[in-house]
């Protein structure tokens, strides 16, 4: 399991549940630059921040199934 990569207010100790892929050029067809791993809380912050900045939405993929 990957750990959340957030360092906002200290290092996050939660297990990563989301993977963000950043590509050069076109979103899925461009070369993969890097991947980041986020917990639910920090993934939500990334998405909200990008909306606030009028940036293209973050490409997030859930890597841990939802447990109900």
N, C-alpha and C positions, 0 to 999 in steps of 0.2 A: 504494500500500500504506500502511496505517496503522501507526503505531508503538505499541508497548505503552505504556499510560498509567501503569504502576506507578512510584511514586517511593520505594518502600521501599529504603532503603540507597543512595539515589542514583537517577537516572533510568535506566530500563531501555532499552537500545538495540536490543532485539530487535524483529523484525517481528511485528505482531499477527496471531494466528491465530484468535482468538475475539472475538465481539461480544456484550456483555451488554446487554440491553434492560431498562430499568426503567419500569414502567407505573404509573399511578395507578389505584386501584380494582382491578378484575379483571385478571388477568395479561395476557391477549392482547387483551381488549376495552377495557381502560382506556386513557386518553390516555397517549401516550408522553412520559415526562418527560425521559429522556436515554439515550444509549447510551455504553458504555465499551468500549475495545478492550484485549485482553490477549494476551500470549504464552502458550504452553502452561503454563509453570511458574507464572505468576501467576494464570492462570485456575484452575488446580488449587488454589492457595492460597485464592482467593475462595470456591470451592465448599466446601473443608474448613472455613474460618472460619465460613461460614453454618451448616454442620451443627453445629459446636461451639457456636454461639450459639443453636441451636434456631430459627433463622430459616427462612423459606421458601426453598427451594433457588433458587440463582441461575439465571436464564433465559439460557442461553448458546447461541450459534449458531456453528458452525464456519464461518469465512469463507475458509480456505485448505484445499484438499484434502489428505488424508493421502497422503504419498509413501512407498511401501514399498520 
